[in-house]
Amino acid sequence: MNNKNILISGAGIAGTALAFWLKKYGFNPTIIEIAPKLREGGYAIDFMGAGYDVALKMGIADELKKVDIDFSKLKLVDKDDREIGSMNYQKVKNLMDGRAMTLLRSGLAKTIYHSLNNEIEIIFDNTIEQIEQDENKVIVNFKNGNSRNFDLVIGADGLHSIVRKLIFGEENKFEKYLGYFTSSYTINNYSIGNNAFSMYNYPYKQVAIYSNNKNQTTTFFIFNSSEKLKYNHHDTEKQKQILRQEFENGGWKCPELLSALDKTNDFYFDSVSQIKMDKWSKGRVTLVGDAGYCPSLLSGKGSTLAMVGAYILAGELKEANGNYQQAFEEYEKQFKPFMEKKQKSAQSFAKSFVPKSYFGIRLRNLAFKLMSISIFSKLFINQFKDNGLKLKNY
């Protein structure tokens, strides 16, 4: 096997899934992660389609079922917390033949991480500062002053990828902002007392919450902003300030949810954006997951398709016996057209994701009610089936 020593930047879903497959195929992956430990938090995701297929191949589907949120229904509420519409989520799962879960992003990441069984070198609290490559190797300088040589480097470090910036250029060359910002965090010792995913809307804004059986509540905020806000994405206090300003007069449960901001330890805040690139690789460096082709949360598929991309990339490196030029080209050939379709679909959805008027909210609520009718349920489910993507067995 050629080019066995591979550095992966990012210990999220894409990075750990990639490390799993590379190790299985005889490579020697190392993960570097800027955070001091595995990240907590992140919003809830629908886990279906090709990502579910990869989880089965990894042998982690049963473990994922243990962290399935498994809420009973998605419930729309008004400012007085009265139900004004709902979707039976168990019915959705039945239409997917049980091959569907709802997971917190951190729950999925932890499950993949634990599947590595401490067999892979993971360097926390460090990051890449410089990358130089030649015909034979990649020289990587780290923030802590160390320098190491690798055969390949793979950026799995998300929307704000360090690897992409160092090799391809600044983020603004590739980012397509979709008009929203989102935030989520967990509140301890607080529960809404039911098993529903409750969602509240008012023009330009949406809040959703879910309580688990551990007396914890997970929040999910999203708001429209025609201009992309300027702030340092490492400045948590500024992000909390923005969130308070947007929702402090929102009614419903917003004041009590915001009052817990300073007590949470898994705060997440970011723009809803996509990454669009002509090529995902340059020389001995390539990208996987949100770093190369973030479809945004509006696609409902970012995390699962990061797992799929990792599976294909590792598989093609195996097929090519480590010939990275051949593997990177085949990886893009197989997966890039599919991801471009997913991104276009999410862009179309962006216009109506958060209604901008009370009339729009009423129309959206009516659409939810129609979901209880079988034909509409099936149409809704079709978008999660990843038709047109056939996974190879490597």
C-alpha positions as CSV (number, residue, x, y, z in Angstrom):
1,M,0.0,0.0,0.0
2,N,1.4,3.4,-1.0
3,N,0.9,6.7,0.8
4,K,-0.2,5.0,4.1
5,N,0.5,7.9,6.5
6,I,-2.5,10.2,6.4
7,L,-3.2,13.3,8.5
8,I,-6.9,14.2,9.0
9,S,-7.7,17.7,10.2
10,G,-10.9,17.5,12.3
11,A,-12.4,15.0,14.8
12,G,-16.0,15.5,13.7
13,I,-18.2,13.2,11.9
14,A,-16.3,13.3,8.5
15,G,-12.9,13.0,10.1
16,T,-13.6,10.1,12.5
17,A,-15.6,8.2,9.8
18,L,-12.7,8.6,7.4
19,A,-10.2,7.4,10.0
20,F,-12.4,4.3,10.7
21,W,-12.3,3.2,7.0
22,L,-8.7,4.1,6.4
23,K,-7.6,2.1,9.4
24,K,-9.8,-0.8,8.2
25,Y,-8.1,-0.7,4.8
26,G,-4.6,-0.8,6.1
27,F,-3.6,2.9,6.2
28,N,-2.2,4.7,9.2
29,P,-4.4,7.7,9.9
30,T,-3.7,10.5,12.4
31,I,-6.4,13.0,13.5
32,I,-5.6,16.5,14.7
33,E,-8.4,18.5,16.4
34,I,-8.3,22.1,17.5
35,A,-10.7,21.6,20.4
36,P,-9.3,20.3,23.7
37,K,-11.7,17.3,23.6
38,L,-14.5,15.8,21.5
39,R,-17.0,18.6,20.7
40,E,-20.4,18.6,22.4
41,G,-23.6,20.2,21.1
42,G,-24.9,20.7,17.6
43,Y,-28.5,20.6,16.3
44,A,-30.7,17.5,15.8
45,I,-30.3,15.7,12.4
46,D,-32.4,13.3,10.4
47,F,-30.3,10.2,9.9
48,M,-31.5,8.3,6.9
49,G,-30.6,7.3,3.3
50,A,-27.0,6.6,2.3
51,G,-25.6,7.6,5.6
52,Y,-27.7,4.9,7.3
53,D,-26.2,2.4,4.7
54,V,-22.7,3.5,5.7
55,A,-23.5,3.1,9.5
56,L,-24.6,-0.5,8.7
57,K,-21.4,-1.2,6.9
58,M,-19.5,0.3,9.9
59,G,-21.5,-1.9,12.3
60,I,-22.6,1.0,14.4
61,A,-26.3,1.2,13.6
62,D,-27.3,-0.6,16.8
63,E,-25.2,1.8,18.9
64,L,-26.8,4.8,17.1
65,K,-30.3,3.5,18.0
66,K,-29.2,3.9,21.7
67,V,-28.8,7.7,21.2
68,D,-31.8,8.1,18.9
69,I,-33.9,11.0,20.1
70,D,-36.9,9.0,18.9
71,F,-39.4,11.9,19.5
72,S,-43.1,11.0,18.9
73,K,-44.0,13.9,16.7
74,L,-43.0,17.3,15.4
75,K,-45.4,19.8,17.0
76,L,-46.1,23.3,15.8
77,V,-47.1,25.6,18.7
78,D,-48.3,29.3,19.0
79,K,-47.0,31.8,21.5
80,D,-49.3,30.3,24.2
81,D,-47.8,26.9,23.6
82,R,-51.0,25.5,22.0
83,E,-50.6,22.9,19.3
84,I,-51.5,24.2,15.9
85,G,-50.2,21.5,13.7
86,S,-48.1,18.3,13.8
87,M,-46.3,15.6,11.9
88,N,-46.3,12.0,13.2
89,Y,-42.6,11.1,13.1
90,Q,-43.1,7.4,13.8
91,K,-45.1,7.3,10.6
92,V,-42.1,8.8,8.8
93,K,-39.9,6.1,10.2
94,N,-42.3,3.4,9.1
95,L,-42.3,4.8,5.5
96,M,-38.5,4.4,5.6
97,D,-38.8,0.8,6.7
98,G,-37.4,1.7,10.1
99,R,-34.2,2.9,8.5
100,A,-34.4,6.3,10.1
101,M,-33.3,8.0,13.3
102,T,-33.1,11.5,14.7
103,L,-29.8,12.1,16.4
104,L,-28.0,15.0,18.0
105,R,-24.9,15.8,15.9
106,S,-22.8,15.2,19.0
107,G,-24.4,11.8,19.5
108,L,-23.5,10.7,16.0
109,A,-19.9,12.0,16.4
110,K,-19.4,10.3,19.7
111,T,-20.6,6.9,18.4
112,I,-18.2,7.0,15.5
113,Y,-15.4,8.2,17.7
114,H,-15.9,5.3,20.2
115,S,-15.9,2.9,17.2
116,L,-12.2,3.7,16.7
117,N,-11.4,1.8,19.9
118,N,-8.3,3.9,20.7
119,E,-6.5,2.4,17.8
120,I,-5.8,5.7,16.0
121,E,-3.6,8.6,17.1
122,I,-5.7,11.6,17.9
123,I,-4.0,14.9,18.8
124,F,-6.4,17.3,20.6
125,D,-5.9,21.0,21.4
126,N,-3.7,21.6,18.4
127,T,-4.1,22.6,14.8
128,I,-2.3,23.0,11.5
129,E,-0.5,26.3,10.8
130,Q,1.3,25.6,7.6
131,I,1.3,23.0,4.8
132,E,4.0,22.5,2.3
133,Q,4.0,19.6,-0.2
134,D,6.3,18.2,-2.9
135,E,6.2,15.1,-5.1
136,N,7.0,12.8,-2.2
137,K,5.4,14.1,1.0
138,V,3.5,16.8,2.8
139,I,5.3,18.8,5.5
140,V,2.9,20.0,8.2
141,N,3.7,22.6,10.9
142,F,1.5,22.6,14.0
143,K,0.5,25.4,16.3
144,N,2.5,23.9,19.2
145,G,5.7,24.2,17.1
146,N,6.0,20.6,16.1
147,S,6.5,19.6,12.4
148,R,5.8,16.2,10.9
149,N,5.8,14.6,7.4
150,F,2.8,12.8,6.0
151,D,2.0,11.2,2.7
152,L,-1.4,12.8,2.4
153,V,-3.5,15.5,4.3
154,I,-7.3,15.5,4.3
155,G,-9.3,18.5,5.6
156,A,-12.3,17.3,7.5
157,D,-12.5,20.5,9.5
158,G,-15.9,21.8,8.6
159,L,-17.3,25.0,7.2
160,H,-14.4,27.1,8.5
161,S,-11.7,24.6,7.3
162,I,-8.1,25.5,8.1
163,V,-6.8,23.0,5.4
164,R,-9.0,24.6,2.7
165,K,-7.8,28.1,3.7
166,L,-4.1,27.1,3.6
167,I,-4.3,25.2,0.3
168,F,-7.1,26.7,-1.7
169,G,-7.6,30.3,-0.3
170,E,-9.8,32.3,1.9
171,E,-13.3,31.1,2.9
172,N,-15.2,33.9,1.1
173,K,-14.0,32.5,-2.2
174,F,-16.1,29.4,-1.7
175,E,-18.9,30.3,0.8
176,K,-22.4,30.7,-0.4
177,Y,-24.4,32.4,2.4
178,L,-28.1,31.2,2.4
179,G,-29.6,34.1,4.5
180,Y,-29.8,32.5,7.9
181,F,-28.0,32.1,11.2
182,T,-28.5,29.2,13.5
183,S,-27.7,28.3,17.1
184,S,-28.3,25.4,19.5
185,Y,-27.3,24.4,23.0
186,T,-28.4,22.1,25.9
187,I,-30.1,23.2,29.1
188,N,-29.7,20.9,32.1
189,N,-32.4,20.5,34.8
190,Y,-35.1,21.8,32.5
191,S,-37.8,19.8,30.7
192,I,-40.9,20.6,28.6
193,G,-42.5,17.4,29.9
194,N,-43.3,15.5,26.7
195,N,-41.7,13.6,23.9
196,A,-42.5,16.0,21.1
197,F,-40.1,18.2,19.1
198,S,-41.9,21.5,19.6
199,M,-41.4,24.3,17.1
200,Y,-42.5,28.0,17.3
201,N,-42.4,30.5,14.5
202,Y,-42.8,34.2,14.1
203,P,-41.8,36.2,11.0
204,Y,-38.1,35.7,10.1
205,K,-37.5,33.5,13.2
206,Q,-37.9,29.9,14.4
207,V,-37.3,28.2,17.8
208,A,-37.5,24.5,18.5
209,I,-36.9,22.4,21.6
210,Y,-36.8,18.8,22.6
211,S,-36.5,17.3,26.1
212,N,-34.9,13.9,26.7
213,N,-35.5,11.5,29.6
214,K,-32.5,12.9,31.5
215,N,-34.2,16.2,32.3
216,Q,-32.3,18.0,29.6
217,T,-33.6,20.2,26.8
218,T,-31.9,20.9,23.5
219,T,-32.7,24.2,21.8
220,F,-32.5,25.0,18.1
221,F,-32.8,28.7,16.9
222,I,-32.7,30.0,13.4
223,F,-33.2,33.5,12.1
224,N,-33.2,35.3,8.8
225,S,-30.6,38.0,8.1
226,S,-30.4,39.4,4.6
227,E,-26.8,40.5,5.3
228,K,-24.1,38.2,6.6
229,L,-23.3,39.4,10.1
230,K,-19.6,40.2,10.8
231,Y,-18.1,38.6,14.0
232,N,-15.2,36.3,14.9
233,H,-16.5,32.8,14.8
234,H,-14.4,32.0,17.8
235,D,-16.0,34.8,19.8
236,T,-18.7,32.9,21.8
237,E,-19.8,35.9,23.9
238,K,-20.5,38.0,20.8
239,Q,-22.5,35.2,19.3
240,K,-24.6,34.9,22.5
241,Q,-25.2,38.7,22.4
242,I,-26.4,38.4,18.8
243,L,-28.8,35.5,19.8
244,R,-30.2,37.5,22.7
245,Q,-30.8,40.5,20.6
246,E,-32.7,38.5,18.0
247,F,-35.0,36.5,20.3
248,E,-35.3,38.4,23.6
249,N,-38.7,39.8,22.5
250,G,-39.8,36.6,20.8
251,G,-42.4,35.5,23.3
252,W,-43.3,31.8,23.9
253,K,-40.4,30.2,25.9
254,C,-37.7,32.5,24.5
255,P,-36.9,34.4,27.7
256,E,-36.4,31.3,29.8
257,L,-34.4,29.5,27.1
258,L,-32.1,32.6,26.7
259,S,-31.7,32.9,30.5
260,A,-29.8,29.6,30.4
261,L,-27.2,30.8,27.8
262,D,-24.4,31.4,30.3
263,K,-24.8,28.0,32.0
264,T,-24.6,25.9,28.9
265,N,-21.3,24.2,28.0
266,D,-22.1,23.2,24.4
267,F,-23.1,26.5,22.7
268,Y,-23.1,26.4,18.9
269,F,-23.7,29.4,16.6
270,D,-22.9,29.8,12.9
271,S,-24.2,31.0,9.5
272,V,-26.2,28.7,7.3
273,S,-23.9,28.5,4.4
274,Q,-22.7,26.2,1.7
275,I,-19.2,25.5,0.3
276,K,-19.0,25.3,-3.4
277,M,-15.7,24.4,-5.1
278,D,-14.6,23.5,-8.6
279,K,-12.1,20.9,-7.3
280,W,-11.8,19.3,-3.9
281,S,-8.2,18.3,-4.1
282,K,-4.8,19.9,-4.9
283,G,-1.7,17.7,-5.0
284,R,-1.5,15.5,-1.9
285,V,-4.3,17.3,-0.1
286,T,-8.1,16.8,-0.4
287,L,-11.3,17.7,1.5
288,V,-14.2,15.7,2.8
289,G,-17.5,16.7,4.4
290,D,-18.4,20.3,5.1
291,A,-14.9,21.5,4.4
292,G,-15.3,20.7,0.7
293,Y,-19.0,20.6,-0.1
294,C,-21.1,21.7,2.9
295,P,-24.7,21.4,1.8
296,S,-26.0,23.3,4.9
297,L,-28.5,22.2,7.5
298,L,-31.3,23.2,5.0
299,S,-30.4,20.0,3.1
300,G,-31.1,17.9,6.1
301,K,-28.2,15.7,5.0
302,G,-24.9,17.4,5.9
303,S,-23.8,14.9,8.6
304,T,-24.9,11.8,6.8
305,L,-23.4,12.8,3.5
306,A,-20.1,13.6,5.3
307,M,-20.1,9.9,6.3
308,V,-20.8,8.9,2.7
309,G,-18.0,11.1,1.4
310,A,-15.6,9.6,3.9
311,Y,-16.6,6.1,2.9
312,I,-16.1,6.8,-0.8
313,L,-12.8,8.6,-0.4
314,A,-11.3,5.8,1.8
315,G,-12.6,3.2,-0.5
316,E,-11.1,4.8,-3.6
317,L,-7.7,5.1,-1.8
318,K,-8.0,1.3,-1.1
319,E,-9.0,0.5,-4.7
320,A,-6.1,2.6,-6.0
321,N,-3.6,1.0,-3.6
322,G,-2.8,4.4,-2.2
323,N,-2.4,6.1,-5.6
324,Y,-3.9,9.4,-4.5
325,Q,-4.2,11.1,-7.9
326,Q,-6.4,8.2,-9.2
327,A,-8.3,8.0,-5.9
328,F,-9.0,11.7,-5.6
329,E,-10.2,11.9,-9.2
330,E,-12.6,8.9,-8.8
331,Y,-13.9,10.3,-5.5
332,E,-14.9,13.5,-7.1
333,K,-16.3,11.8,-10.2
334,Q,-18.6,9.6,-8.1
335,F,-19.7,12.0,-5.5
336,K,-19.4,15.6,-6.8
337,P,-22.4,15.6,-9.2
338,F,-24.6,14.1,-6.4
339,M,-23.5,16.8,-3.9
340,E,-24.1,19.6,-6.4
341,K,-27.7,18.4,-6.8
342,K,-28.2,18.3,-3.0
343,Q,-26.8,21.9,-2.7
344,K,-29.2,23.2,-5.4
345,S,-32.1,21.6,-3.6
346,A,-31.1,23.2,-0.4
347,Q,-30.8,26.6,-2.1
348,S,-34.3,26.3,-3.4
349,F,-35.6,25.4,0.0
350,A,-33.8,28.4,1.6
351,K,-36.4,30.8,0.3
352,S,-39.2,29.3,2.3
353,F,-37.4,27.6,5.2
354,V,-38.4,30.3,7.8
355,P,-41.6,32.1,6.7
356,K,-41.2,35.9,6.6
357,S,-44.9,36.7,7.3
358,Y,-47.8,35.4,9.4
359,F,-49.5,34.4,6.2
360,G,-46.4,32.4,5.2
361,I,-46.5,30.7,8.6
362,R,-50.1,29.7,8.1
363,L,-49.3,28.2,4.7
364,R,-46.4,26.3,6.2
365,N,-48.7,25.0,9.0
366,L,-51.2,23.8,6.4
367,A,-48.4,21.9,4.7
368,F,-47.6,20.1,7.9
369,K,-51.2,19.1,8.3
370,L,-51.1,17.6,4.8
371,M,-48.2,15.4,5.8
372,S,-50.7,13.2,7.7
373,I,-52.1,12.2,4.2
374,S,-50.2,9.2,2.9
375,I,-49.4,10.5,-0.6
376,F,-47.9,13.7,0.8
377,S,-45.9,11.8,3.4
378,K,-44.4,9.6,0.7
379,L,-43.5,12.7,-1.4
380,F,-41.8,14.2,1.7
381,I,-39.8,11.1,2.4
382,N,-38.5,10.7,-1.2
383,Q,-36.0,13.6,-0.6
384,F,-34.3,11.6,2.1
385,K,-33.7,8.4,0.1
386,D,-30.6,9.6,-1.8
387,N,-31.9,8.2,-5.1
388,G,-29.2,8.3,-7.7
389,L,-26.3,7.4,-5.4
390,K,-25.2,3.8,-5.4
391,L,-22.5,2.9,-3.0
392,K,-19.7,0.5,-4.1
393,N,-18.6,-2.3,-1.9
394,Y,-14.9,-1.8,-1.4
